[in-house]
Amino acid sequence: MQDQRSHSYPSGKSLLAALLIGLVLLLDAMAACPALHEFIHHDAGKANHQCAVTMFAHGKVDSATVEVPINIPTAVVEAAPPVEFSVFAAAIEYLPSGRAPPAVSSPQV
């Protein structure tokens, strides 16, 4: 039986991702538009004002760097030259008993 709630409500991870994207876009809009920033903070025009918008506007944003090593599996392929050999076999061995080779290939013509 399937859970009916999973189809009607977004999952927690996607809701959190949408909220964080919205927060970054709001900070970017407030950094680009000083009137919007002053609408939220009345003292935004002062020189000693510090908040997330001013830090975002001045590039004082820390982000984590992650180094992910890429392990490429090595495949060892050894190619040996094909060995060809030939074995002489008389055609008479491959015929059923009581049969002879065709008259065209026989030496008595």
Residue pairs with C-beta under 8 A, 6 or more apart in sequence:
10 18
27 52
27 53
27 56
28 56
29 36
30 36
30 37
30 40
30 53
30 56
31 37
31 53
31 54
31 56
31 57
34 44
34 45
37 44
37 53
38 44
38 45
40 53
41 49
41 51
41 53
43 49
44 51
44 53
44 54
55 61
91 101
91 105
92 100
92 101
95 101
100 106
103 109
